[in-house]
Amino acid sequence: MSDRHSIGTAGITATIKPEGAELCSLRDGEGEELLWQAGPEWPRHAPVLFPVVGKLAGDTLRHAGREYRVTQHGFARDSLFTWAEREAHRAVLRLEDSEATRAAYPFPFRLEMIYAAEGSTLSVTTRVTNPGDAVLPCGVGAHPAFRWPLAAGVAKEAHLLEFDARETGPALSVQDALLGTEKPLPFDGRVLPLSPDLFAQDALVMPGVASRSVRFVAPGAEGEVAKAITVSWEGFKDLGIWSKPGGAPFLCIEPWFSMASPVGWDGEIAEKPGILLLPPGESRDFTWRVAV
């Protein structure tokens, strides 16, 4: 068992582990687990995506004439973070560049994961700092997986995602984990009916999403709500919705800044479409929240 730490209030409890600074449990005020528990269908809970979101062509990062191997979603999710703070309602973990990270990603960086519980809401902030003297190119993303069905006895196909703004698209297709051509969204407006068939061709990728929150709803009888959670975000600009094809019992709601490489693109990392370019000496916060 790793050196895990729990934070919480009467309305929400979260447990974080230093491996990947990953949220590994999220319970509501009744003690019910809301987070996917890393079963055989997918061995993660809520990985931190850095320094890339999605996949680079050939898992190759190109910089200044050299090639580096960076696998899908980056190395942060498999790195051991150090605890910077461990309190009753707040926890902070940190990862900094090292000889090992520079072998794959030749940039100085500091990555902090800040977890805070207040009321019935957990906030998760990724703070990226560039301590170097050149621009830091990177992607940042969240990948929390929630139980689906969210409430016992409610069919998966009855669940909905309710967006806080009208989404007009387009979405992007996924081809061998890279981004393909534009395609229409599979819904019109603000309500997305959920079905395992939605993910038969991988994730629903929404670049430049208009919304800043989405409500994951398990409907009850006679128009009531059996259970619902709201995921909101700040600083992120793109959104992925994913479940493993084949009907896995989880749904990932993923705010991103940056996405996988487009099909046919294989250039310098600082020129990657949608990448964050963080100036020397600056920090940037990316926050997502889940309210139960």
MIDOSE-1310 file (N, C-alpha, C; in nm, 2 decimals, decimal comma, always signed):
residues 292
msdr	+0,09/-0,12/+0,00/+0,00/+0,00/+0,00/+0,09/+0,12/+0,00; +0,06/+0,22/-0,09/+0,14/+0,34/-0,10/+0,10/+0,43/+0,01; +0,17/+0,54/+0,02/+0,16/+0,64/+0,12/+0,04/+0,74/+0,08; -0,08/+0,69/+0,09/-0,20/+0,76/+0,05/-0,24/+0,86/+0,15
hsig	-0,32/+0,96/+0,11/-0,37/+1,06/+0,20/-0,51/+1,09/+0,16; -0,60/+1,11/+0,26/-0,74/+1,14/+0,23/-0,77/+1,28/+0,29; -0,85/+1,36/+0,21/-0,90/+1,49/+0,25/-1,05/+1,48/+0,24; -1,12/+1,57/+0,31/-1,26/+1,57/+0,30/-1,34/+1,66/+0,39
tagi	-1,47/+1,65/+0,37/-1,57/+1,73/+0,45/-1,68/+1,63/+0,48; -1,79/+1,68/+0,54/-1,90/+1,59/+0,56/-1,97/+1,56/+0,43; -1,94/+1,64/+0,33/-2,01/+1,61/+0,20/-1,93/+1,54/+0,09; -1,80/+1,53/+0,11/-1,72/+1,46/+0,01/-1,58/+1,42/+0,07
tati	-1,53/+1,31/+0,03/-1,40/+1,26/+0,07/-1,32/+1,21/-0,05; -1,20/+1,25/-0,05/-1,11/+1,21/-0,16/-0,98/+1,15/-0,11; -0,93/+1,05/-0,18/-0,80/+0,99/-0,14/-0,71/+1,00/-0,26; -0,59/+1,04/-0,23/-0,49/+1,06/-0,34/-0,37/+0,98/-0,31
kpeg	-0,30/+0,93/-0,41/-0,18/+0,85/-0,39/-0,06/+0,92/-0,46; +0,06/+0,91/-0,41/+0,17/+0,98/-0,47/+0,21/+0,93/-0,61; +0,18/+0,80/-0,63/+0,21/+0,75/-0,77/+0,12/+0,81/-0,87; +0,18/+0,90/-0,95/+0,10/+0,98/-1,05/+0,02/+1,09/-0,99
aelc	+0,03/+1,12/-0,86/-0,05/+1,22/-0,79/-0,20/+1,19/-0,82; -0,24/+1,07/-0,82/-0,37/+1,03/-0,88/-0,48/+1,02/-0,77; -0,59/+1,08/-0,80/-0,71/+1,06/-0,72/-0,75/+0,92/-0,74; -0,77/+0,85/-0,63/-0,80/+0,70/-0,64/-0,93/+0,67/-0,57
slrd	-0,99/+0,76/-0,50/-1,12/+0,74/-0,44/-1,19/+0,87/-0,42; -1,32/+0,87/-0,45/-1,41/+0,99/-0,43/-1,54/+0,94/-0,38; -1,57/+0,98/-0,26/-1,70/+0,93/-0,19/-1,78/+1,05/-0,15; -1,91/+1,03/-0,17/-2,01/+1,14/-0,13/-2,04/+1,13/+0,02
gege	-2,13/+1,22/+0,06/-2,15/+1,23/+0,20/-2,21/+1,11/+0,27; -2,27/+1,02/+0,18/-2,32/+0,89/+0,23/-2,21/+0,78/+0,23; -2,09/+0,81/+0,18/-1,99/+0,72/+0,17/-1,99/+0,63/+0,05; -2,07/+0,67/-0,05/-2,08/+0,59/-0,17/-1,96/+0,63/-0,27
ellw	-1,89/+0,53/-0,32/-1,78/+0,55/-0,41/-1,83/+0,59/-0,55; -1,78/+0,70/-0,60/-1,82/+0,76/-0,73/-1,71/+0,73/-0,84; -1,59/+0,70/-0,80/-1,48/+0,69/-0,89/-1,46/+0,55/-0,93; -1,43/+0,52/-1,06/-1,39/+0,39/-1,11/-1,27/+0,34/-1,03
qagp	-1,28/+0,21/-0,99/-1,18/+0,15/-0,90/-1,08/+0,07/-0,97; -1,04/+0,11/-1,09/-0,92/+0,06/-1,16/-0,93/-0,09/-1,18; -1,05/-0,14/-1,24/-1,07/-0,28/-1,26/-1,00/-0,33/-1,39; -1,02/-0,45/-1,42/-0,94/-0,51/-1,53/-0,97/-0,44/-1,67
ewpr	-1,08/-0,38/-1,68/-1,11/-0,31/-1,81/-1,02/-0,19/-1,84; -0,97/-0,13/-1,73/-0,88/-0,01/-1,74/-0,82/+0,01/-1,60; -0,68/+0,00/-1,59/-0,62/-0,01/-1,46/-0,59/+0,13/-1,39; -0,66/+0,23/-1,43/-0,64/+0,36/-1,37/-0,77/+0,42/-1,32
hapv	-0,75/+0,53/-1,24/-0,87/+0,60/-1,18/-0,89/+0,73/-1,24; -0,79/+0,82/-1,23/-0,80/+0,96/-1,28/-0,66/+1,01/-1,31; -0,59/+0,96/-1,41/-0,45/+0,99/-1,43/-0,43/+1,14/-1,47; -0,32/+1,19/-1,43/-0,27/+1,33/-1,47/-0,20/+1,32/-1,60
lfpv	-0,24/+1,41/-1,69/-0,19/+1,40/-1,83/-0,09/+1,52/-1,84; +0,04/+1,48/-1,86/+0,15/+1,58/-1,88/+0,28/+1,51/-1,91; +0,36/+1,56/-2,00/+0,36/+1,68/-2,07/+0,29/+1,68/-2,21; +0,22/+1,57/-2,24/+0,14/+1,57/-2,36/+0,00/+1,51/-2,32
vgkl	-0,10/+1,55/-2,40/-0,23/+1,50/-2,39/-0,25/+1,42/-2,52; -0,29/+1,29/-2,50/-0,31/+1,21/-2,62/-0,18/+1,15/-2,67; -0,17/+1,13/-2,79/-0,06/+1,06/-2,85/+0,02/+1,14/-2,95; +0,15/+1,13/-2,95/+0,23/+1,19/-3,06/+0,26/+1,09/-3,16
agdt	+0,27/+1,13/-3,28/+0,29/+1,03/-3,39/+0,42/+0,95/-3,36; +0,41/+0,82/-3,36/+0,53/+0,74/-3,33/+0,58/+0,75/-3,19; +0,50/+0,81/-3,10/+0,54/+0,83/-2,96/+0,67/+0,91/-2,96; +0,69/+1,00/-3,06/+0,81/+1,07/-3,08/+0,79/+1,22/-3,06
lrha	+0,87/+1,28/-2,96/+0,87/+1,42/-2,94/+1,00/+1,48/-3,01; +0,98/+1,58/-3,10/+1,09/+1,63/-3,17/+1,12/+1,77/-3,12; +1,25/+1,80/-3,09/+1,29/+1,93/-3,04/+1,44/+1,95/-3,07; +1,46/+2,06/-3,14/+1,60/+2,11/-3,17/+1,68/+2,00/-3,24
grey	+1,61/+1,93/-3,34/+1,68/+1,84/-3,42/+1,70/+1,70/-3,35; +1,65/+1,68/-3,23/+1,66/+1,55/-3,17/+1,52/+1,49/-3,15; +1,52/+1,36/-3,13/+1,40/+1,28/-3,10/+1,40/+1,22/-2,96; +1,28/+1,23/-2,90/+1,27/+1,18/-2,76/+1,14/+1,09/-2,76
rvtq	+1,14/+0,99/-2,68/+1,03/+0,90/-2,67/+0,94/+0,94/-2,56; +0,81/+0,98/-2,59/+0,71/+1,01/-2,50/+0,58/+0,94/-2,53; +0,54/+0,85/-2,45/+0,42/+0,77/-2,48/+0,29/+0,84/-2,45; +0,18/+0,78/-2,49/+0,05/+0,85/-2,48/+0,02/+0,91/-2,34
hgfa	-0,02/+1,03/-2,34/-0,06/+1,11/-2,22/+0,06/+1,14/-2,13; +0,18/+1,11/-2,17/+0,30/+1,16/-2,10/+0,33/+1,07/-1,98; +0,44/+1,12/-1,91/+0,50/+1,04/-1,80/+0,45/+1,07/-1,66; +0,38/+1,18/-1,65/+0,34/+1,22/-1,51/+0,26/+1,12/-1,44
rdsl	+0,17/+1,05/-1,52/+0,08/+0,95/-1,46/+0,15/+0,83/-1,40; +0,28/+0,81/-1,45/+0,36/+0,70/-1,40/+0,47/+0,74/-1,31; +0,48/+0,87/-1,27/+0,59/+0,92/-1,19/+0,55/+0,93/-1,05; +0,65/+0,92/-0,96/+0,63/+0,93/-0,82/+0,64/+1,08/-0,78
ftwa	+0,53/+1,14/-0,73/+0,53/+1,27/-0,68/+0,57/+1,27/-0,54; +0,62/+1,39/-0,49/+0,65/+1,41/-0,35/+0,53/+1,49/-0,28; +0,51/+1,46/-0,16/+0,41/+1,54/-0,08/+0,46/+1,67/-0,04; +0,39/+1,78/-0,08/+0,43/+1,91/-0,03/+0,34/+1,96/+0,08
erea	+0,22/+1,92/+0,08/+0,12/+1,95/+0,19/+0,03/+1,83/+0,21; +0,00/+1,80/+0,34/-0,10/+1,70/+0,37/-0,18/+1,75/+0,49; -0,30/+1,80/+0,46/-0,39/+1,86/+0,56/-0,52/+1,79/+0,55; -0,61/+1,83/+0,64/-0,75/+1,77/+0,65/-0,83/+1,80/+0,53
hrav	-0,82/+1,92/+0,47/-0,90/+1,96/+0,36/-0,82/+1,99/+0,23; -0,69/+1,97/+0,23/-0,61/+2,01/+0,12/-0,48/+1,92/+0,12; -0,44/+1,89/-0,01/-0,32/+1,82/-0,03/-0,25/+1,87/-0,15; -0,12/+1,88/-0,15/-0,04/+1,92/-0,26/+0,08/+1,82/-0,29
lrle	+0,09/+1,79/-0,41/+0,20/+1,70/-0,45/+0,28/+1,77/-0,56; +0,41/+1,73/-0,58/+0,50/+1,80/-0,67/+0,58/+1,70/-0,74; +0,61/+1,74/-0,87/+0,70/+1,67/-0,96/+0,79/+1,77/-1,03; +0,92/+1,75/-1,03/+1,01/+1,84/-1,10/+1,09/+1,77/-1,19
dsea	+1,15/+1,84/-1,29/+1,23/+1,77/-1,39/+1,35/+1,71/-1,32; +1,40/+1,61/-1,38/+1,51/+1,53/-1,33/+1,59/+1,48/-1,45; +1,70/+1,41/-1,42/+1,78/+1,35/-1,53/+1,69/+1,25/-1,60; +1,60/+1,18/-1,53/+1,52/+1,08/-1,60/+1,41/+1,15/-1,69
traa	+1,35/+1,26/-1,64/+1,25/+1,32/-1,72/+1,31/+1,39/-1,84; +1,43/+1,45/-1,82/+1,50/+1,52/-1,93/+1,54/+1,42/-2,04; +1,56/+1,30/-2,01/+1,59/+1,20/-2,12/+1,47/+1,18/-2,21; +1,35/+1,21/-2,17/+1,23/+1,20/-2,25/+1,17/+1,33/-2,29
ypfp	+1,20/+1,43/-2,21/+1,14/+1,56/-2,23/+1,24/+1,67/-2,19; +1,31/+1,73/-2,28/+1,43/+1,81/-2,25/+1,40/+1,95/-2,20; +1,31/+1,96/-2,10/+1,27/+2,09/-2,05/+1,27/+2,10/-1,90; +1,31/+2,20/-1,84/+1,29/+2,22/-1,69/+1,14/+2,25/-1,67
frle	+1,08/+2,20/-1,56/+0,94/+2,22/-1,53/+0,92/+2,19/-1,38; +0,81/+2,25/-1,33/+0,76/+2,21/-1,20/+0,61/+2,19/-1,21; +0,57/+2,07/-1,17/+0,43/+2,03/-1,18/+0,37/+2,01/-1,04; +0,27/+2,08/-1,00/+0,21/+2,07/-0,87/+0,06/+2,03/-0,89
miya	+0,02/+1,93/-0,81/-0,12/+1,89/-0,81/-0,18/+1,93/-0,68; -0,28/+2,01/-0,68/-0,34/+2,07/-0,56/-0,49/+2,02/-0,55; -0,51/+1,95/-0,44/-0,65/+1,89/-0,42/-0,71/+1,97/-0,30; -0,83/+2,01/-0,31/-0,90/+2,08/-0,20/-1,04/+2,04/-0,19
aegs	-1,09/+2,01/-0,07/-1,23/+1,97/-0,05/-1,30/+2,09/+0,03; -1,42/+2,13/-0,03/-1,50/+2,23/+0,04/-1,65/+2,20/+0,02; -1,72/+2,19/+0,12/-1,86/+2,16/+0,11/-1,88/+2,02/+0,04; -1,95/+2,01/-0,07/-1,96/+1,89/-0,14/-1,89/+1,89/-0,27
tlsv	-1,78/+1,97/-0,28/-1,70/+1,98/-0,40/-1,55/+1,95/-0,38; -1,50/+1,88/-0,47/-1,35/+1,86/-0,47/-1,30/+1,94/-0,59; -1,19/+2,02/-0,57/-1,13/+2,09/-0,67/-0,99/+2,03/-0,69; -0,95/+2,02/-0,82/-0,82/+1,96/-0,85/-0,75/+2,06/-0,95
ttrv	-0,64/+2,12/-0,90/-0,56/+2,21/-0,98/-0,43/+2,16/-1,03; -0,40/+2,16/-1,15/-0,27/+2,13/-1,21/-0,20/+2,27/-1,23; -0,09/+2,29/-1,16/-0,01/+2,41/-1,17/+0,12/+2,38/-1,24; +0,14/+2,44/-1,36/+0,26/+2,42/-1,43/+0,35/+2,54/-1,42
tnpg	+0,47/+2,52/-1,39/+0,57/+2,64/-1,37/+0,68/+2,61/-1,46; +0,73/+2,72/-1,53/+0,85/+2,71/-1,62/+0,96/+2,78/-1,55; +1,05/+2,70/-1,49/+1,17/+2,77/-1,42/+1,29/+2,79/-1,51; +1,27/+2,76/-1,64/+1,38/+2,77/-1,73/+1,39/+2,90/-1,80
davl	+1,48/+2,92/-1,90/+1,50/+3,04/-1,96/+1,45/+3,04/-2,11; +1,37/+2,94/-2,14/+1,31/+2,93/-2,28/+1,17/+2,89/-2,26; +1,09/+2,90/-2,37/+0,95/+2,87/-2,36/+0,93/+2,72/-2,33; +0,83/+2,69/-2,25/+0,80/+2,55/-2,22/+0,68/+2,50/-2,30
pcgv	+0,70/+2,41/-2,39/+0,58/+2,36/-2,47/+0,53/+2,24/-2,40; +0,40/+2,23/-2,37/+0,34/+2,12/-2,30/+0,19/+2,11/-2,32; +0,14/+2,00/-2,29/-0,01/+1,98/-2,28/-0,04/+1,94/-2,14; -0,16/+1,97/-2,10/-0,21/+1,94/-1,96/-0,35/+1,89/-1,97
gahp	-0,38/+1,78/-1,90/-0,51/+1,73/-1,90/-0,55/+1,65/-1,78; -0,68/+1,64/-1,76/-0,74/+1,55/-1,65/-0,81/+1,44/-1,72; -0,82/+1,32/-1,64/-0,88/+1,20/-1,70/-0,96/+1,12/-1,60; -1,05/+1,19/-1,52/-1,12/+1,12/-1,41/-1,22/+1,02/-1,47
afrw	-1,23/+0,90/-1,42/-1,33/+0,80/-1,46/-1,43/+0,78/-1,35; -1,56/+0,80/-1,38/-1,67/+0,79/-1,29/-1,74/+0,66/-1,32; -1,80/+0,60/-1,21/-1,88/+0,48/-1,23/-2,00/+0,51/-1,33; -2,02/+0,41/-1,41/-2,13/+0,42/-1,51/-2,18/+0,28/-1,52
plaa	-2,30/+0,25/-1,47/-2,40/+0,34/-1,42/-2,36/+0,41/-1,29; -2,40/+0,53/-1,28/-2,37/+0,61/-1,16/-2,46/+0,57/-1,04; -2,58/+0,53/-1,07/-2,67/+0,48/-0,96/-2,71/+0,34/-0,99; -2,72/+0,26/-0,89/-2,76/+0,12/-0,90/-2,90/+0,11/-0,96
gvak	-2,92/+0,02/-1,05/-3,06/+0,00/-1,10/-3,09/+0,09/-1,21; -3,01/+0,18/-1,25/-3,03/+0,27/-1,37/-2,95/+0,22/-1,49; -3,02/+0,19/-1,60/-2,95/+0,14/-1,72/-2,85/+0,24/-1,77; -2,74/+0,19/-1,82/-2,63/+0,28/-1,87/-2,69/+0,37/-1,98
eahl	-2,78/+0,32/-2,06/-2,83/+0,39/-2,18/-2,93/+0,50/-2,13; -2,97/+0,50/-2,00/-3,06/+0,60/-1,95/-2,99/+0,73/-1,91; -2,86/+0,72/-1,89/-2,78/+0,83/-1,84/-2,76/+0,94/-1,95; -2,74/+1,06/-1,90/-2,72/+1,18/-1,98/-2,60/+1,26/-1,94
lefd	-2,55/+1,34/-2,03/-2,46/+1,45/-2,00/-2,53/+1,58/-2,04; -2,54/+1,67/-1,95/-2,61/+1,80/-1,97/-2,50/+1,91/-1,97; -2,48/+1,97/-2,09/-2,37/+2,07/-2,10/-2,43/+2,21/-2,06; -2,35/+2,29/-2,01/-2,40/+2,42/-1,96/-2,41/+2,53/-2,07
aret	-2,36/+2,49/-2,19/-2,38/+2,58/-2,31/-2,41/+2,49/-2,43; -2,47/+2,56/-2,53/-2,50/+2,48/-2,65/-2,38/+2,45/-2,73; -2,36/+2,32/-2,75/-2,24/+2,28/-2,83/-2,28/+2,26/-2,98; -2,21/+2,32/-3,06/-2,23/+2,31/-3,21/-2,13/+2,23/-3,28
gpal	-2,02/+2,20/-3,22/-1,92/+2,12/-3,28/-1,83/+2,20/-3,37; -1,75/+2,14/-3,46/-1,75/+1,99/-3,48/-1,67/+1,91/-3,38; -1,69/+1,78/-3,38/-1,60/+1,69/-3,31/-1,49/+1,65/-3,41; -1,39/+1,58/-3,35/-1,28/+1,53/-3,43/-1,28/+1,38/-3,42
svqd	-1,26/+1,31/-3,54/-1,25/+1,17/-3,54/-1,11/+1,12/-3,48; -1,11/+1,00/-3,44/-0,98/+0,94/-3,39/-0,94/+0,83/-3,47; -0,81/+0,83/-3,52/-0,76/+0,73/-3,61/-0,63/+0,68/-3,55; -0,63/+0,56/-3,50/-0,51/+0,50/-3,43/-0,45/+0,60/-3,33
allg	-0,54/+0,65/-3,25/-0,51/+0,74/-3,13/-0,47/+0,88/-3,17; -0,47/+0,91/-3,30/-0,44/+1,04/-3,35/-0,57/+1,11/-3,40; -0,56/+1,24/-3,41/-0,68/+1,31/-3,45/-0,70/+1,32/-3,60; -0,82/+1,28/-3,64/-0,85/+1,28/-3,79/-0,94/+1,39/-3,83
tekp	-1,03/+1,37/-3,92/-1,11/+1,47/-3,98/-1,22/+1,52/-3,89; -1,28/+1,63/-3,92/-1,39/+1,68/-3,84/-1,51/+1,60/-3,87; -1,60/+1,59/-3,77/-1,73/+1,52/-3,79/-1,83/+1,59/-3,71; -1,96/+1,57/-3,74/-2,06/+1,63/-3,65/-2,07/+1,57/-3,51
lpfd	-2,11/+1,65/-3,42/-2,13/+1,60/-3,28/-2,25/+1,50/-3,29; -2,25/+1,40/-3,20/-2,36/+1,31/-3,20/-2,48/+1,35/-3,12; -2,49/+1,48/-3,10/-2,61/+1,54/-3,04/-2,62/+1,69/-3,08; -2,73/+1,74/-3,06/-2,76/+1,88/-3,11/-2,80/+1,96/-2,99
grvl	-2,72/+2,05/-2,94/-2,76/+2,13/-2,83/-2,68/+2,11/-2,70; -2,75/+2,07/-2,60/-2,69/+2,07/-2,46/-2,71/+1,93/-2,39; -2,78/+1,84/-2,45/-2,80/+1,71/-2,38/-2,75/+1,60/-2,47; -2,65/+1,52/-2,42/-2,60/+1,41/-2,49/-2,65/+1,28/-2,42
plsp	-2,73/+1,20/-2,49/-2,77/+1,07/-2,44/-2,65/+0,97/-2,45; -2,63/+0,90/-2,34/-2,51/+0,81/-2,33/-2,54/+0,67/-2,37; -2,45/+0,61/-2,44/-2,46/+0,47/-2,48/-2,32/+0,42/-2,50; -2,29/+0,29/-2,47/-2,16/+0,23/-2,50/-2,13/+0,24/-2,65
dlfa	-2,23/+0,24/-2,74/-2,20/+0,26/-2,88/-2,13/+0,39/-2,92; -2,15/+0,49/-2,83/-2,09/+0,62/-2,86/-1,94/+0,61/-2,87; -1,88/+0,51/-2,80/-1,73/+0,50/-2,79/-1,68/+0,39/-2,87; -1,76/+0,34/-2,97/-1,71/+0,23/-3,05/-1,59/+0,26/-3,13
qdal	-1,57/+0,39/-3,17/-1,46/+0,44/-3,24/-1,37/+0,53/-3,16; -1,36/+0,50/-3,03/-1,27/+0,57/-2,93/-1,35/+0,69/-2,88; -1,27/+0,79/-2,83/-1,33/+0,90/-2,75/-1,41/+1,00/-2,84; -1,50/+1,07/-2,78/-1,57/+1,18/-2,84/-1,48/+1,31/-2,80
vmpg	-1,42/+1,36/-2,91/-1,32/+1,47/-2,89/-1,38/+1,60/-2,93; -1,39/+1,70/-2,84/-1,45/+1,83/-2,86/-1,35/+1,94/-2,85; -1,29/+1,99/-2,96/-1,20/+2,10/-2,95/-1,27/+2,23/-2,92; -1,21/+2,32/-2,84/-1,27/+2,45/-2,82/-1,41/+2,44/-2,77
vasr	-1,43/+2,35/-2,67/-1,56/+2,33/-2,62/-1,62/+2,46/-2,56; -1,75/+2,49/-2,59/-1,81/+2,61/-2,54/-1,85/+2,61/-2,39; -1,88/+2,49/-2,34/-1,92/+2,48/-2,20/-1,81/+2,49/-2,11; -1,84/+2,52/-1,98/-1,75/+2,51/-1,87/-1,79/+2,42/-1,76
svrf	-1,90/+2,34/-1,79/-1,94/+2,24/-1,70/-2,03/+2,14/-1,77; -2,03/+2,02/-1,71/-2,12/+1,92/-1,76/-2,18/+1,84/-1,65; -2,30/+1,81/-1,65/-2,37/+1,73/-1,54/-2,40/+1,59/-1,59; -2,34/+1,49/-1,52/-2,36/+1,35/-1,54/-2,48/+1,30/-1,46
vapg	-2,58/+1,26/-1,53/-2,71/+1,24/-1,46/-2,75/+1,09/-1,48; -2,79/+1,03/-1,37/-2,86/+0,90/-1,37/-3,01/+0,93/-1,34; -3,10/+0,93/-1,44/-3,24/+0,96/-1,41/-3,31/+0,86/-1,32; -3,40/+0,91/-1,24/-3,48/+0,82/-1,16/-3,62/+0,81/-1,22
aege	-3,72/+0,76/-1,14/-3,85/+0,74/-1,18/-3,93/+0,88/-1,19; -4,02/+0,89/-1,28/-4,12/+1,00/-1,29/-4,04/+1,13/-1,29; -3,94/+1,14/-1,37/-3,87/+1,26/-1,40/-3,77/+1,31/-1,29; -3,76/+1,23/-1,18/-3,67/+1,26/-1,08/-3,52/+1,22/-1,12
vaka	-3,43/+1,26/-1,04/-3,28/+1,23/-1,06/-3,24/+1,13/-0,95; -3,20/+1,01/-0,99/-3,15/+0,91/-0,90/-3,01/+0,96/-0,84; -2,93/+1,01/-0,92/-2,80/+1,06/-0,88/-2,74/+1,14/-0,99; -2,66/+1,24/-0,95/-2,59/+1,33/-1,05/-2,47/+1,39/-0,99
itvs	-2,37/+1,41/-1,07/-2,25/+1,49/-1,04/-2,23/+1,59/-1,14; -2,16/+1,70/-1,10/-2,13/+1,81/-1,20/-1,98/+1,83/-1,20; -1,92/+1,82/-1,32/-1,78/+1,84/-1,35/-1,77/+1,98/-1,42; -1,69/+2,06/-1,36/-1,66/+2,20/-1,42/-1,51/+2,22/-1,43
wegf	-1,47/+2,32/-1,51/-1,33/+2,34/-1,53/-1,30/+2,48/-1,57; -1,17/+2,52/-1,54/-1,12/+2,65/-1,57/-0,98/+2,64/-1,63; -0,95/+2,71/-1,73/-0,81/+2,71/-1,79/-0,80/+2,61/-1,90; -0,88/+2,50/-1,90/-0,88/+2,41/-2,01/-0,96/+2,46/-2,13
kdlg	-0,93/+2,41/-2,25/-1,01/+2,46/-2,36/-1,07/+2,35/-2,45; -1,03/+2,23/-2,42/-1,08/+2,11/-2,50/-1,14/+2,01/-2,41; -1,22/+1,92/-2,46/-1,29/+1,82/-2,38/-1,29/+1,68/-2,45; -1,26/+1,58/-2,37/-1,28/+1,44/-2,42/-1,38/+1,37/-2,34
iwsk	-1,46/+1,29/-2,40/-1,55/+1,20/-2,33/-1,52/+1,06/-2,37; -1,50/+0,97/-2,28/-1,44/+0,83/-2,32/-1,49/+0,73/-2,23; -1,51/+0,61/-2,28/-1,52/+0,49/-2,21/-1,46/+0,38/-2,30; -1,40/+0,28/-2,24/-1,33/+0,18/-2,32/-1,44/+0,10/-2,40
pgga	-1,42/+0,09/-2,53/-1,51/+0,02/-2,62/-1,54/-0,12/-2,56; -1,66/-0,16/-2,58/-1,70/-0,29/-2,53/-1,79/-0,29/-2,41; -1,83/-0,16/-2,36/-1,92/-0,15/-2,25/-1,86/-0,15/-2,11; -1,74/-0,10/-2,10/-1,67/-0,09/-1,97/-1,76/+0,00/-1,87
pflc	-1,76/-0,03/-1,74/-1,85/+0,03/-1,65/-1,80/+0,16/-1,59; -1,74/+0,25/-1,68/-1,70/+0,38/-1,63/-1,71/+0,48/-1,75; -1,72/+0,61/-1,71/-1,72/+0,72/-1,80/-1,62/+0,82/-1,76; -1,53/+0,86/-1,86/-1,43/+0,96/-1,83/-1,48/+1,09/-1,89
iepw	-1,47/+1,20/-1,81/-1,50/+1,33/-1,85/-1,37/+1,41/-1,83; -1,31/+1,45/-1,95/-1,17/+1,49/-1,95/-1,15/+1,63/-2,00; -1,13/+1,73/-1,92/-1,09/+1,86/-1,96/-0,94/+1,86/-2,00; -0,91/+1,92/-2,12/-0,77/+1,92/-2,17/-0,73/+2,06/-2,21
fsma	-0,60/+2,08/-2,21/-0,54/+2,19/-2,29/-0,44/+2,12/-2,37; -0,47/+2,11/-2,50/-0,40/+2,04/-2,60/-0,46/+1,90/-2,62; -0,43/+1,84/-2,73/-0,49/+1,71/-2,77/-0,38/+1,63/-2,84; -0,42/+1,51/-2,89/-0,33/+1,43/-2,97/-0,29/+1,50/-3,09
spvg	-0,18/+1,45/-3,15/-0,14/+1,50/-3,28/-0,23/+1,47/-3,39; -0,25/+1,57/-3,48/-0,33/+1,54/-3,60/-0,27/+1,43/-3,69; -0,35/+1,35/-3,76/-0,29/+1,26/-3,85/-0,21/+1,33/-3,96; -0,09/+1,29/-3,98/+0,00/+1,35/-4,08/+0,09/+1,46/-4,02
wdge	+0,07/+1,50/-3,89/+0,16/+1,60/-3,83/+0,27/+1,53/-3,75; +0,39/+1,57/-3,77/+0,50/+1,50/-3,70/+0,62/+1,60/-3,68; +0,59/+1,72/-3,63/+0,69/+1,83/-3,63/+0,75/+1,86/-3,50; +0,81/+1,97/-3,49/+0,87/+2,03/-3,37/+0,76/+2,04/-3,26
iaek	+0,78/+2,00/-3,14/+0,68/+2,00/-3,03/+0,63/+2,14/-3,01; +0,71/+2,25/-3,02/+0,66/+2,38/-2,99/+0,57/+2,43/-3,10; +0,56/+2,36/-3,22/+0,47/+2,39/-3,33/+0,35/+2,30/-3,34; +0,33/+2,22/-3,24/+0,22/+2,12/-3,24/+0,09/+2,20/-3,23
pgil	-0,01/+2,18/-3,31/-0,14/+2,25/-3,30/-0,20/+2,24/-3,16; -0,23/+2,35/-3,10/-0,30/+2,36/-2,98/-0,21/+2,35/-2,85; -0,08/+2,34/-2,87/+0,01/+2,32/-2,75/+0,01/+2,45/-2,67; +0,04/+2,43/-2,54/+0,06/+2,54/-2,45/+0,21/+2,58/-2,46
llpp	+0,23/+2,71/-2,48/+0,37/+2,77/-2,48/+0,38/+2,86/-2,36; +0,44/+2,81/-2,25/+0,45/+2,88/-2,13/+0,58/+2,96/-2,12; +0,58/+3,09/-2,11/+0,70/+3,17/-2,11/+0,79/+3,14/-1,99; +0,92/+3,17/-2,00/+1,01/+3,15/-1,89/+0,96/+3,23/-1,76
gesr	+0,97/+3,16/-1,65/+0,94/+3,22/-1,52/+0,79/+3,23/-1,49; +0,70/+3,18/-1,57/+0,56/+3,19/-1,55/+0,50/+3,06/-1,51; +0,38/+3,07/-1,44/+0,30/+2,95/-1,40/+0,16/+2,97/-1,46; +0,10/+2,85/-1,48/-0,04/+2,85/-1,53/-0,12/+2,75/-1,45
dftw	-0,24/+2,78/-1,41/-0,32/+2,69/-1,33/-0,43/+2,64/-1,43; -0,46/+2,51/-1,41/-0,57/+2,44/-1,48/-0,65/+2,37/-1,37; -0,78/+2,40/-1,36/-0,86/+2,35/-1,25/-0,98/+2,27/-1,30; -1,01/+2,16/-1,24/-1,14/+2,09/-1,26/-1,20/+2,06/-1,13
rvav	-1,33/+2,06/-1,12/-1,40/+2,04/-1,00/-1,51/+1,94/-1,02; -1,54/+1,86/-0,91/-1,65/+1,77/-0,92/-1,74/+1,80/-0,80; -1,87/+1,83/-0,82/-1,96/+1,86/-0,71/-2,06/+1,75/-0,71; -2,09/+1,70/-0,59/-2,18/+1,58/-0,57/-2,30/+1,62/-0,49
